[in-house]
């Protein structure tokens, strides 16, 4: 598929209890349609207003209900887990395929095919090139912030720790600069306090309460 064309669909998979699940999402006449397949068999199509990178209780519950019907065992809520796992993977895609510019299409294209181990490395290399631009940096900050907030509810401690390190490397060049360099002076370091504050807030989920600043401790699962 050419990167100059809008993808016809976006697909992702996950494996849950040794069963493969697949979501294939596409937009037609301004409406979103998503197919749910289990074990290679298409079992349900749902029409929805929000794109698949946004959780929607009615839509997600409908997909989980169909998964329960197909599998035939366990509570319906159990089947929300693979649905949410796939929705998290959709997070890299733009909200409205029809409104995407060439930059967004290129991003979406990298995630459009069913993921594989070989594809992961290609995605990382593409992301590394992307974040050299201002727009790309902001996109990457939002992606890492979603992990640091555990927005999907499925991120591990290792993933959160790695995201903190990646965010630091991304924002570090903007945290300082040298001022006053001349033939007779080496200048001095100026710290960009707002950028540093933004990093601390994003990386550690800080809040202000009772005259103190608190950060969330993931290992103990409360603010300190």
NUFILO-72220 format. One record per residue: residue number from 1; x, y, z of N, C-alpha, C in turn. Coordinates in steps of 0.1 Angstrom, whole numbers, always signed. Layout:
N
[atom NUM,[X,Y,Z],[X,Y,Z],[X,Y,Z]]
...
//
This chain:
224
[atom 1,[+8,-12,+0],[+0,+0,+0],[+9,+12,+0]]
[atom 2,[+6,+22,-9],[+14,+34,-10],[+11,+43,+3]]
[atom 3,[+22,+49,+8],[+20,+58,+19],[+14,+71,+15]]
[atom 4,[+11,+74,+2],[+5,+86,-2],[-10,+84,-3]]
[atom 5,[-15,+72,+0],[-29,+69,+0],[-34,+66,+14]]
[atom 6,[-47,+69,+16],[-53,+66,+29],[-55,+51,+30]]
[atom 7,[-51,+45,+41],[-53,+31,+43],[-67,+27,+43]]
[atom 8,[-70,+16,+36],[-84,+12,+35],[-89,+7,+49]]
[atom 9,[-80,+2,+57],[-84,-3,+70],[-72,-3,+80]]
[atom 10,[-75,-4,+93],[-64,-6,+103],[-67,-19,+110]]
[atom 11,[-57,-28,+111],[-60,-40,+118],[-50,-43,+129]]
[atom 12,[-54,-50,+139],[-45,-54,+150],[-50,-67,+156]]
[atom 13,[-41,-74,+163],[-44,-87,+168],[-39,-88,+183]]
[atom 14,[-44,-97,+190],[-38,-101,+203],[-42,-116,+206]]
[atom 15,[-35,-122,+215],[-38,-136,+219],[-42,-136,+233]]
[atom 16,[-53,-142,+236],[-59,-142,+249],[-63,-157,+252]]
[atom 17,[-57,-163,+262],[-60,-177,+266],[-58,-186,+254]]
[atom 18,[-47,-184,+247],[-43,-192,+235],[-52,-191,+223]]
[atom 19,[-60,-181,+223],[-70,-178,+212],[-66,-165,+205]]
[atom 20,[-65,-164,+192],[-61,-152,+185],[-74,-144,+183]]
[atom 21,[-73,-131,+186],[-84,-121,+183],[-79,-111,+173]]
[atom 22,[-88,-107,+165],[-84,-96,+155],[-95,-86,+154]]
[atom 23,[-91,-73,+153],[-100,-62,+150],[-96,-56,+137]]
[atom 24,[-105,-54,+128],[-103,-47,+116],[-112,-35,+115]]
[atom 25,[-107,-23,+115],[-115,-11,+116],[-113,-3,+103]]
[atom 26,[-125,+3,+98],[-124,+11,+86],[-136,+21,+87]]
[atom 27,[-134,+32,+79],[-145,+42,+79],[-151,+43,+65]]
[atom 28,[-164,+45,+65],[-172,+46,+53],[-183,+55,+54]]
[atom 29,[-183,+66,+45],[-194,+76,+46],[-195,+82,+60]]
[atom 30,[-183,+85,+66],[-182,+92,+78],[-185,+83,+91]]
[atom 31,[-188,+70,+89],[-191,+61,+100],[-180,+50,+101]]
[atom 32,[-177,+46,+114],[-167,+36,+116],[-174,+22,+117]]
[atom 33,[-167,+13,+111],[-172,-1,+112],[-160,-10,+116]]
[atom 34,[-162,-19,+126],[-151,-27,+130],[-156,-42,+131]]
[atom 35,[-147,-51,+125],[-150,-65,+124],[-142,-72,+135]]
[atom 36,[-149,-81,+143],[-142,-89,+153],[-141,-103,+148]]
[atom 37,[-128,-108,+147],[-126,-122,+143],[-119,-129,+155]]
[atom 38,[-123,-142,+157],[-117,-150,+167],[-113,-163,+161]]
[atom 39,[-100,-167,+163],[-95,-179,+157],[-96,-179,+142]]
[atom 40,[-95,-168,+135],[-95,-167,+121],[-109,-166,+115]]
[atom 41,[-120,-166,+124],[-134,-166,+119],[-140,-153,+123]]
[atom 42,[-145,-146,+113],[-152,-133,+115],[-166,-136,+122]]
[atom 43,[-168,-130,+134],[-180,-133,+141],[-190,-121,+143]]
[atom 44,[-184,-109,+141],[-193,-98,+144],[-188,-85,+138]]
[atom 45,[-197,-76,+133],[-194,-63,+128],[-202,-53,+136]]
[atom 46,[-195,-43,+142],[-202,-32,+150],[-199,-19,+143]]
[atom 47,[-210,-11,+143],[-209,+3,+138],[-208,+12,+150]]
[atom 48,[-199,+22,+150],[-196,+31,+161],[-192,+45,+157]]
[atom 49,[-194,+54,+167],[-191,+68,+164],[-176,+71,+167]]
[atom 50,[-171,+66,+178],[-157,+69,+181],[-148,+59,+174]]
[atom 51,[-136,+64,+170],[-126,+54,+163],[-121,+44,+173]]
[atom 52,[-115,+34,+168],[-111,+23,+177],[-100,+26,+186]]
[atom 53,[-93,+38,+184],[-83,+41,+194],[-88,+48,+206]]
[atom 54,[-102,+49,+207],[-108,+55,+219],[-118,+45,+225]]
[atom 55,[-117,+43,+238],[-126,+33,+244],[-140,+38,+244]]
[atom 56,[-149,+29,+242],[-164,+32,+242],[-171,+21,+248]]
[atom 57,[-177,+23,+259],[-183,+12,+267],[-193,+4,+260]]
[atom 58,[-202,+11,+253],[-213,+3,+245],[-207,-5,+234]]
[atom 59,[-198,+1,+227],[-191,-7,+216],[-183,-18,+221]]
[atom 60,[-174,-15,+231],[-165,-26,+236],[-173,-37,+243]]
[atom 61,[-184,-34,+250],[-192,-44,+256],[-199,-53,+246]]
[atom 62,[-203,-47,+235],[-209,-54,+224],[-199,-64,+218]]
[atom 63,[-187,-60,+216],[-176,-69,+211],[-173,-80,+221]]
[atom 64,[-173,-76,+234],[-170,-86,+244],[-181,-97,+245]]
[atom 65,[-194,-92,+243],[-205,-101,+244],[-204,-111,+232]]
[atom 66,[-201,-107,+221],[-199,-116,+209],[-188,-126,+211]]
[atom 67,[-177,-121,+218],[-166,-130,+221],[-171,-141,+231]]
[atom 68,[-178,-137,+241],[-184,-147,+250],[-193,-157,+243]]
[atom 69,[-201,-152,+234],[-210,-161,+227],[-202,-171,+219]]
[atom 70,[-191,-166,+213],[-183,-175,+204],[-175,-185,+213]]
[atom 71,[-169,-181,+224],[-161,-190,+232],[-170,-199,+241]]
[atom 72,[-181,-192,+246],[-190,-200,+254],[-187,-203,+268]]
[atom 73,[-177,-196,+274],[-174,-198,+288],[-168,-186,+294]]
[atom 74,[-170,-184,+307],[-165,-173,+314],[-174,-161,+314]]
[atom 75,[-172,-151,+323],[-181,-139,+323],[-177,-130,+312]]
[atom 76,[-187,-122,+308],[-185,-113,+296],[-174,-103,+299]]
[atom 77,[-173,-98,+311],[-162,-89,+315],[-148,-94,+312]]
[atom 78,[-147,-107,+313],[-134,-113,+310],[-129,-110,+296]]
[atom 79,[-139,-109,+287],[-135,-108,+273],[-132,-93,+269]]
[atom 80,[-134,-84,+279],[-130,-70,+276],[-115,-69,+276]]
[atom 81,[-108,-78,+282],[-93,-77,+283],[-87,-77,+269]]
[atom 82,[-90,-88,+261],[-84,-87,+247],[-89,-76,+239]]
[atom 83,[-101,-71,+241],[-106,-60,+233],[-98,-47,+237]]
[atom 84,[-96,-45,+250],[-88,-33,+254],[-73,-34,+250]]
[atom 85,[-68,-47,+250],[-54,-48,+245],[-53,-44,+230]]
[atom 86,[-63,-47,+222],[-62,-43,+208],[-65,-28,+206]]
[atom 87,[-74,-23,+215],[-77,-8,+214],[-64,+0,+217]]
[atom 88,[-56,-5,+227],[-44,+2,+230],[-34,+2,+218]]
[atom 89,[-34,-8,+210],[-25,-9,+198],[-30,+1,+188]]
[atom 90,[-43,+4,+188],[-49,+13,+178],[-45,+28,+182]]
[atom 91,[-39,+30,+193],[-37,+43,+198],[-28,+52,+189]]
[atom 92,[-20,+46,+181],[-10,+53,+172],[-17,+59,+160]]
[atom 93,[-30,+55,+158],[-36,+59,+145],[-45,+72,+148]]
[atom 94,[-46,+80,+137],[-53,+92,+138],[-68,+90,+141]]
[atom 95,[-75,+100,+146],[-89,+99,+149],[-98,+97,+137]]
[atom 96,[-96,+104,+127],[-105,+103,+115],[-97,+101,+103]]
[atom 97,[-98,+89,+97],[-89,+86,+85],[-92,+96,+74]]
[atom 98,[-104,+100,+72],[-107,+110,+61],[-100,+123,+63]]
[atom 99,[-96,+127,+75],[-91,+140,+78],[-75,+139,+79]]
[atom 100,[-69,+128,+77],[-55,+126,+79],[-47,+133,+68]]
[atom 101,[-36,+140,+73],[-27,+145,+63],[-16,+135,+60]]
[atom 102,[-7,+138,+51],[+3,+128,+47],[+12,+123,+59]]
[atom 103,[+14,+132,+69],[+22,+128,+81],[+14,+118,+89]]
[atom 104,[+1,+120,+91],[-7,+111,+99],[-8,+98,+92]]
[atom 105,[-10,+98,+79],[-11,+86,+71],[+1,+77,+72]]
[atom 106,[+13,+84,+72],[+25,+76,+74],[+26,+69,+87]]
[atom 107,[+22,+76,+98],[+21,+71,+111],[+12,+59,+111]]
[atom 108,[+0,+61,+106],[-10,+50,+106],[-6,+38,+98]]
[atom 109,[+1,+41,+87],[+5,+30,+79],[+14,+20,+86]]
[atom 110,[+23,+25,+95],[+32,+17,+102],[+25,+7,+111]]
[atom 111,[+12,+10,+115],[+5,+2,+124],[-7,-5,+117]]
[atom 112,[-8,-3,+104],[-20,-8,+97],[-20,-23,+95]]
[atom 113,[-8,-29,+94],[-7,-43,+91],[-7,-51,+105]]
[atom 114,[-11,-63,+104],[-11,-72,+116],[+4,-72,+122]]
[atom 115,[+5,-69,+135],[+18,-68,+141],[+26,-82,+141]]
[atom 116,[+39,-81,+140],[+47,-93,+141],[+60,-88,+147]]
[atom 117,[+68,-98,+151],[+81,-95,+158],[+90,-86,+148]]
[atom 118,[+90,-90,+136],[+98,-82,+126],[+93,-68,+125]]
[atom 119,[+80,-66,+126],[+74,-53,+124],[+77,-43,+136]]
[atom 120,[+79,-49,+148],[+82,-41,+159],[+95,-32,+157]]
[atom 121,[+106,-39,+152],[+118,-31,+150],[+116,-20,+140]]
[atom 122,[+109,-23,+129],[+106,-13,+119],[+99,-1,+125]]
[atom 123,[+89,-4,+134],[+82,+7,+140],[+91,+16,+149]]
[atom 124,[+100,+9,+156],[+109,+17,+164],[+118,+26,+156]]
[atom 125,[+123,+20,+145],[+132,+28,+136],[+124,+40,+130]]
[atom 126,[+112,+37,+126],[+104,+48,+120],[+101,+59,+131]]
[atom 127,[+98,+55,+144],[+95,+64,+154],[+107,+73,+157]]
[atom 128,[+119,+67,+157],[+132,+74,+160],[+133,+85,+149]]
[atom 129,[+130,+83,+137],[+131,+93,+126],[+121,+104,+128]]
[atom 130,[+109,+99,+132],[+97,+108,+134],[+100,+119,+144]]
[atom 131,[+106,+115,+156],[+107,+125,+167],[+118,+135,+165]]
[atom 132,[+124,+135,+153],[+134,+146,+151],[+127,+159,+147]]
[atom 133,[+114,+158,+144],[+106,+170,+141],[+98,+174,+153]]
[atom 134,[+94,+187,+153],[+87,+193,+164],[+73,+185,+166]]
[atom 135,[+67,+183,+155],[+54,+176,+155],[+56,+162,+159]]
[atom 136,[+66,+156,+155],[+69,+142,+159],[+72,+141,+174]]
[atom 137,[+79,+151,+179],[+82,+150,+194],[+69,+151,+202]]
[atom 138,[+60,+160,+198],[+48,+161,+205],[+40,+148,+205]]
[atom 139,[+39,+142,+193],[+33,+129,+191],[+38,+119,+200]]
[atom 140,[+52,+118,+201],[+59,+108,+209],[+56,+111,+224]]
[atom 141,[+56,+124,+228],[+53,+127,+242],[+39,+122,+246]]
[atom 142,[+30,+124,+237],[+16,+120,+241],[+16,+105,+242]]
[atom 143,[+23,+98,+233],[+23,+83,+233],[+29,+78,+247]]
[atom 144,[+40,+84,+251],[+47,+80,+263],[+39,+84,+275]]
[atom 145,[+32,+95,+274],[+24,+100,+286],[+13,+90,+288]]
[atom 146,[+7,+84,+277],[-4,+74,+279],[+1,+62,+287]]
[atom 147,[+14,+58,+284],[+19,+47,+291],[+22,+50,+306]]
[atom 148,[+27,+63,+308],[+31,+67,+322],[+18,+69,+330]]
[atom 149,[+7,+71,+324],[-6,+73,+331],[-13,+59,+332]]
[atom 150,[-7,+49,+325],[-13,+36,+324],[-28,+37,+319]]
[atom 151,[-29,+45,+309],[-43,+48,+304],[-50,+36,+299]]
[atom 152,[-43,+26,+295],[-50,+13,+290],[-53,+4,+302]]
[atom 153,[-46,+6,+313],[-48,-3,+324],[-40,-16,+323]]
[atom 154,[-32,-17,+313],[-25,-30,+310],[-10,-28,+310]]
[atom 155,[-5,-16,+313],[+10,-14,+312],[+17,-20,+325]]
[atom 156,[+29,-26,+323],[+36,-32,+333],[+46,-22,+339]]
[atom 157,[+52,-25,+351],[+62,-16,+357],[+74,-14,+348]]
[atom 158,[+78,-25,+341],[+89,-24,+332],[+86,-14,+320]]
[atom 159,[+74,-14,+315],[+70,-5,+304],[+70,+9,+309]]
[atom 160,[+65,+11,+321],[+64,+25,+327],[+78,+30,+330]]
[atom 161,[+87,+22,+335],[+101,+26,+338],[+108,+30,+325]]
[atom 162,[+106,+21,+314],[+112,+24,+301],[+107,+37,+295]]
[atom 163,[+94,+39,+297],[+88,+51,+292],[+93,+64,+298]]
[atom 164,[+96,+63,+311],[+102,+74,+319],[+116,+77,+313]]
[atom 165,[+124,+67,+310],[+137,+69,+304],[+136,+75,+290]]
[atom 166,[+127,+70,+282],[+125,+75,+268],[+121,+89,+268]]
[atom 167,[+112,+93,+278],[+107,+107,+278],[+118,+116,+282]]
[atom 168,[+127,+112,+291],[+138,+120,+296],[+147,+122,+284]]
[atom 169,[+151,+112,+276],[+160,+114,+265],[+153,+123,+254]]
[atom 170,[+140,+122,+253],[+133,+130,+243],[+133,+145,+247]]
[atom 171,[+131,+148,+259],[+130,+162,+264],[+143,+168,+269]]
[atom 172,[+153,+160,+271],[+165,+165,+277],[+172,+177,+269]]
[atom 173,[+172,+176,+256],[+178,+186,+248],[+172,+200,+249]]
[atom 174,[+159,+200,+253],[+151,+212,+254],[+151,+218,+269]]
[atom 175,[+158,+210,+278],[+158,+215,+292],[+169,+225,+295]]
[atom 176,[+178,+227,+286],[+189,+237,+288],[+195,+242,+275]]
[atom 177,[+202,+254,+277],[+209,+259,+265],[+221,+268,+271]]
[atom 178,[+231,+271,+262],[+242,+279,+266],[+239,+293,+262]]
[atom 179,[+240,+303,+271],[+238,+317,+268],[+251,+325,+270]]
[atom 180,[+253,+335,+261],[+264,+344,+262],[+277,+339,+257]]
[atom 181,[+277,+330,+248],[+290,+325,+243],[+296,+336,+234]]
[atom 182,[+309,+339,+236],[+316,+348,+228],[+331,+344,+227]]
[atom 183,[+339,+352,+221],[+353,+349,+220],[+360,+350,+233]]
[atom 184,[+354,+357,+242],[+361,+359,+256],[+353,+352,+267]]
[atom 185,[+342,+345,+263],[+334,+339,+274],[+328,+326,+269]]
[atom 186,[+328,+316,+277],[+322,+303,+274],[+307,+303,+277]]
[atom 187,[+302,+314,+282],[+288,+315,+284],[+284,+307,+297]]
[atom 188,[+271,+306,+299],[+266,+299,+311],[+254,+291,+307]]
[atom 189,[+251,+281,+315],[+240,+272,+313],[+227,+278,+318]]
[atom 190,[+217,+278,+310],[+204,+283,+314],[+194,+271,+314]]
[atom 191,[+188,+269,+325],[+178,+258,+326],[+164,+263,+322]]
[atom 192,[+158,+255,+314],[+144,+258,+310],[+135,+251,+320]]
[atom 193,[+131,+259,+330],[+124,+254,+341],[+110,+248,+337]]
[atom 194,[+103,+254,+328],[+90,+249,+324],[+91,+236,+317]]
[atom 195,[+101,+234,+309],[+103,+221,+303],[+106,+210,+313]]
[atom 196,[+115,+213,+323],[+119,+204,+333],[+106,+201,+342]]
[atom 197,[+98,+211,+344],[+86,+208,+352],[+76,+200,+344]]
[atom 198,[+75,+202,+331],[+67,+193,+323],[+71,+179,+323]]
[atom 199,[+84,+177,+323],[+89,+163,+323],[+86,+156,+336]]
[atom 200,[+88,+163,+347],[+86,+158,+361],[+71,+154,+362]]
[atom 201,[+62,+163,+357],[+48,+161,+358],[+44,+149,+350]]
[atom 202,[+48,+148,+337],[+44,+137,+329],[+50,+124,+334]]
[atom 203,[+63,+124,+338],[+70,+111,+341],[+65,+106,+355]]
[atom 204,[+61,+115,+364],[+58,+110,+377],[+43,+113,+382]]
[atom 205,[+35,+117,+372],[+21,+120,+375],[+19,+128,+388]]
[atom 206,[+26,+140,+388],[+25,+148,+400],[+12,+155,+402]]
[atom 207,[+9,+158,+415],[-3,+166,+418],[+1,+175,+430]]
[atom 208,[-6,+186,+431],[-3,+195,+443],[-15,+194,+452]]
[atom 209,[-11,+191,+465],[-22,+189,+475],[-16,+192,+489]]
[atom 210,[-23,+200,+497],[-19,+203,+510],[-6,+211,+511]]
[atom 211,[-3,+219,+500],[+9,+227,+500],[+21,+219,+497]]
[atom 212,[+20,+206,+492],[+31,+198,+488],[+28,+192,+474]]
[atom 213,[+39,+188,+468],[+38,+181,+455],[+40,+166,+457]]
[atom 214,[+31,+159,+452],[+30,+144,+454],[+33,+137,+440]]
[atom 215,[+40,+126,+440],[+42,+118,+428],[+36,+104,+431]]
[atom 216,[+32,+98,+420],[+26,+84,+422],[+37,+74,+422]]
[atom 217,[+36,+65,+432],[+46,+54,+433],[+39,+42,+428]]
[atom 218,[+43,+37,+416],[+37,+26,+410],[+39,+13,+418]]
[atom 219,[+51,+11,+424],[+53,-1,+431],[+45,-2,+444]]
[atom 220,[+42,+9,+450],[+33,+8,+462],[+19,+12,+459]]
[atom 221,[+17,+17,+447],[+3,+20,+443],[-4,+31,+451]]
[atom 222,[+4,+41,+455],[-2,+53,+461],[+7,+65,+459]]
[atom 223,[+2,+77,+462],[+10,+89,+461],[+19,+91,+473]]
[atom 224,[+31,+96,+470],[+41,+99,+481],[+46,+113,+479]]
//
